[in-house]
Amino acid sequence: MSGLADDVRGITSNSANQPGNADDVISRVAELEEIVRELASIDLASPRFSSPATRVAVQNLAARAKALLK
């Protein structure tokens, strides 16, 4: 687990209101971090970015992120 997820773990572990939600938040943040890393690895200046497969991959990553933010 990386930095942001660890920060969220620290914040949520101090909250006794709904401890079950802490694991869900940590899981979502970790997955969002993975999505951001994948998006950051795409070279937008590359001619490959304009390929249909790359556009679909970006759309899929965006859909995953959107679902996590609900």
PyMOL commands that place a pseudoatom at each C-alpha (Angstrom):
pseudoatom trace, name=CA, resn=MET, resi=1, chain=A, elem=C, hetatm=0, pos=[0.000, 0.000, 0.000]
pseudoatom trace, name=CA, resn=SER, resi=2, chain=A, elem=C, hetatm=0, pos=[1.353, 3.395, -0.852]
pseudoatom trace, name=CA, resn=GLY, resi=3, chain=A, elem=C, hetatm=0, pos=[1.480, 6.782, 0.848]
pseudoatom trace, name=CA, resn=LEU, resi=4, chain=A, elem=C, hetatm=0, pos=[-2.009, 8.136, 0.315]
pseudoatom trace, name=CA, resn=ALA, resi=5, chain=A, elem=C, hetatm=0, pos=[-3.670, 4.888, 1.327]
pseudoatom trace, name=CA, resn=ASP, resi=6, chain=A, elem=C, hetatm=0, pos=[-1.478, 4.798, 4.453]
pseudoatom trace, name=CA, resn=ASP, resi=7, chain=A, elem=C, hetatm=0, pos=[-2.552, 8.362, 5.270]
pseudoatom trace, name=CA, resn=VAL, resi=8, chain=A, elem=C, hetatm=0, pos=[-6.195, 7.400, 4.871]
pseudoatom trace, name=CA, resn=ARG, resi=9, chain=A, elem=C, hetatm=0, pos=[-5.632, 4.352, 7.078]
pseudoatom trace, name=CA, resn=GLY, resi=10, chain=A, elem=C, hetatm=0, pos=[-4.240, 6.626, 9.806]
pseudoatom trace, name=CA, resn=ILE, resi=11, chain=A, elem=C, hetatm=0, pos=[-7.161, 9.022, 9.564]
pseudoatom trace, name=CA, resn=THR, resi=12, chain=A, elem=C, hetatm=0, pos=[-9.871, 6.382, 9.416]
pseudoatom trace, name=CA, resn=SER, resi=13, chain=A, elem=C, hetatm=0, pos=[-8.392, 4.185, 12.127]
pseudoatom trace, name=CA, resn=ASN, resi=14, chain=A, elem=C, hetatm=0, pos=[-8.851, 7.063, 14.556]
pseudoatom trace, name=CA, resn=SER, resi=15, chain=A, elem=C, hetatm=0, pos=[-12.559, 7.176, 13.775]
pseudoatom trace, name=CA, resn=ALA, resi=16, chain=A, elem=C, hetatm=0, pos=[-14.624, 4.892, 15.986]
pseudoatom trace, name=CA, resn=ASN, resi=17, chain=A, elem=C, hetatm=0, pos=[-17.926, 5.918, 14.387]
pseudoatom trace, name=CA, resn=GLN, resi=18, chain=A, elem=C, hetatm=0, pos=[-18.010, 3.352, 11.581]
pseudoatom trace, name=CA, resn=PRO, resi=19, chain=A, elem=C, hetatm=0, pos=[-14.911, 1.162, 11.650]
pseudoatom trace, name=CA, resn=GLY, resi=20, chain=A, elem=C, hetatm=0, pos=[-16.199, -1.031, 8.788]
pseudoatom trace, name=CA, resn=ASN, resi=21, chain=A, elem=C, hetatm=0, pos=[-16.021, 1.915, 6.411]
pseudoatom trace, name=CA, resn=ALA, resi=22, chain=A, elem=C, hetatm=0, pos=[-12.308, 2.447, 7.031]
pseudoatom trace, name=CA, resn=ASP, resi=23, chain=A, elem=C, hetatm=0, pos=[-11.326, -0.684, 5.112]
pseudoatom trace, name=CA, resn=ASP, resi=24, chain=A, elem=C, hetatm=0, pos=[-13.600, 0.299, 2.230]
pseudoatom trace, name=CA, resn=VAL, resi=25, chain=A, elem=C, hetatm=0, pos=[-12.064, 3.786, 2.062]
pseudoatom trace, name=CA, resn=ILE, resi=26, chain=A, elem=C, hetatm=0, pos=[-8.541, 2.374, 2.184]
pseudoatom trace, name=CA, resn=SER, resi=27, chain=A, elem=C, hetatm=0, pos=[-9.350, -0.111, -0.568]
pseudoatom trace, name=CA, resn=ARG, resi=28, chain=A, elem=C, hetatm=0, pos=[-10.876, 2.579, -2.786]
pseudoatom trace, name=CA, resn=VAL, resi=29, chain=A, elem=C, hetatm=0, pos=[-7.934, 4.948, -2.300]
pseudoatom trace, name=CA, resn=ALA, resi=30, chain=A, elem=C, hetatm=0, pos=[-5.462, 2.184, -3.122]
pseudoatom trace, name=CA, resn=GLU, resi=31, chain=A, elem=C, hetatm=0, pos=[-7.366, 1.361, -6.303]
pseudoatom trace, name=CA, resn=LEU, resi=32, chain=A, elem=C, hetatm=0, pos=[-7.578, 5.046, -7.262]
pseudoatom trace, name=CA, resn=GLU, resi=33, chain=A, elem=C, hetatm=0, pos=[-3.810, 5.311, -6.794]
pseudoatom trace, name=CA, resn=GLU, resi=34, chain=A, elem=C, hetatm=0, pos=[-3.370, 2.357, -9.156]
pseudoatom trace, name=CA, resn=ILE, resi=35, chain=A, elem=C, hetatm=0, pos=[-5.610, 4.024, -11.744]
pseudoatom trace, name=CA, resn=VAL, resi=36, chain=A, elem=C, hetatm=0, pos=[-3.677, 7.294, -11.481]
pseudoatom trace, name=CA, resn=ARG, resi=37, chain=A, elem=C, hetatm=0, pos=[-0.377, 5.439, -11.978]
pseudoatom trace, name=CA, resn=GLU, resi=38, chain=A, elem=C, hetatm=0, pos=[-1.787, 3.720, -15.070]
pseudoatom trace, name=CA, resn=LEU, resi=39, chain=A, elem=C, hetatm=0, pos=[-3.058, 7.015, -16.476]
pseudoatom trace, name=CA, resn=ALA, resi=40, chain=A, elem=C, hetatm=0, pos=[0.261, 8.717, -15.745]
pseudoatom trace, name=CA, resn=SER, resi=41, chain=A, elem=C, hetatm=0, pos=[2.081, 6.044, -17.729]
pseudoatom trace, name=CA, resn=ILE, resi=42, chain=A, elem=C, hetatm=0, pos=[0.228, 6.992, -20.925]
pseudoatom trace, name=CA, resn=ASP, resi=43, chain=A, elem=C, hetatm=0, pos=[2.241, 9.278, -23.190]
pseudoatom trace, name=CA, resn=LEU, resi=44, chain=A, elem=C, hetatm=0, pos=[-0.374, 11.715, -24.459]
pseudoatom trace, name=CA, resn=ALA, resi=45, chain=A, elem=C, hetatm=0, pos=[2.042, 13.082, -27.082]
pseudoatom trace, name=CA, resn=SER, resi=46, chain=A, elem=C, hetatm=0, pos=[2.500, 9.653, -28.609]
pseudoatom trace, name=CA, resn=PRO, resi=47, chain=A, elem=C, hetatm=0, pos=[0.693, 8.798, -31.831]
pseudoatom trace, name=CA, resn=ARG, resi=48, chain=A, elem=C, hetatm=0, pos=[-0.401, 5.620, -30.023]
pseudoatom trace, name=CA, resn=PHE, resi=49, chain=A, elem=C, hetatm=0, pos=[-2.618, 7.745, -27.783]
pseudoatom trace, name=CA, resn=SER, resi=50, chain=A, elem=C, hetatm=0, pos=[-4.918, 8.374, -30.714]
pseudoatom trace, name=CA, resn=SER, resi=51, chain=A, elem=C, hetatm=0, pos=[-5.391, 4.650, -31.307]
pseudoatom trace, name=CA, resn=PRO, resi=52, chain=A, elem=C, hetatm=0, pos=[-8.831, 3.210, -30.546]
pseudoatom trace, name=CA, resn=ALA, resi=53, chain=A, elem=C, hetatm=0, pos=[-7.348, 0.683, -28.102]
pseudoatom trace, name=CA, resn=THR, resi=54, chain=A, elem=C, hetatm=0, pos=[-5.694, 3.432, -26.049]
pseudoatom trace, name=CA, resn=ARG, resi=55, chain=A, elem=C, hetatm=0, pos=[-8.860, 5.512, -26.009]
pseudoatom trace, name=CA, resn=VAL, resi=56, chain=A, elem=C, hetatm=0, pos=[-10.821, 2.488, -24.776]
pseudoatom trace, name=CA, resn=ALA, resi=57, chain=A, elem=C, hetatm=0, pos=[-8.200, 1.814, -22.087]
pseudoatom trace, name=CA, resn=VAL, resi=58, chain=A, elem=C, hetatm=0, pos=[-8.415, 5.414, -20.857]
pseudoatom trace, name=CA, resn=GLN, resi=59, chain=A, elem=C, hetatm=0, pos=[-12.216, 5.285, -20.902]
pseudoatom trace, name=CA, resn=ASN, resi=60, chain=A, elem=C, hetatm=0, pos=[-12.142, 2.057, -18.882]
pseudoatom trace, name=CA, resn=LEU, resi=61, chain=A, elem=C, hetatm=0, pos=[-9.780, 3.570, -16.308]
pseudoatom trace, name=CA, resn=ALA, resi=62, chain=A, elem=C, hetatm=0, pos=[-11.984, 6.645, -16.058]
pseudoatom trace, name=CA, resn=ALA, resi=63, chain=A, elem=C, hetatm=0, pos=[-15.068, 4.470, -15.557]
pseudoatom trace, name=CA, resn=ARG, resi=64, chain=A, elem=C, hetatm=0, pos=[-13.318, 2.512, -12.785]
pseudoatom trace, name=CA, resn=ALA, resi=65, chain=A, elem=C, hetatm=0, pos=[-12.322, 5.743, -11.054]
pseudoatom trace, name=CA, resn=LYS, resi=66, chain=A, elem=C, hetatm=0, pos=[-15.823, 7.189, -11.398]
pseudoatom trace, name=CA, resn=ALA, resi=67, chain=A, elem=C, hetatm=0, pos=[-17.353, 4.052, -9.885]
pseudoatom trace, name=CA, resn=LEU, resi=68, chain=A, elem=C, hetatm=0, pos=[-14.978, 4.232, -6.924]
pseudoatom trace, name=CA, resn=LEU, resi=69, chain=A, elem=C, hetatm=0, pos=[-15.905, 7.840, -6.223]
pseudoatom trace, name=CA, resn=LYS, resi=70, chain=A, elem=C, hetatm=0, pos=[-19.617, 7.067, -5.849]
for i in range(1, 70): cmd.bond("trace and resi %d" % i, "trace and resi %d" % (i + 1))
show_as sticks, trace
zoom trace
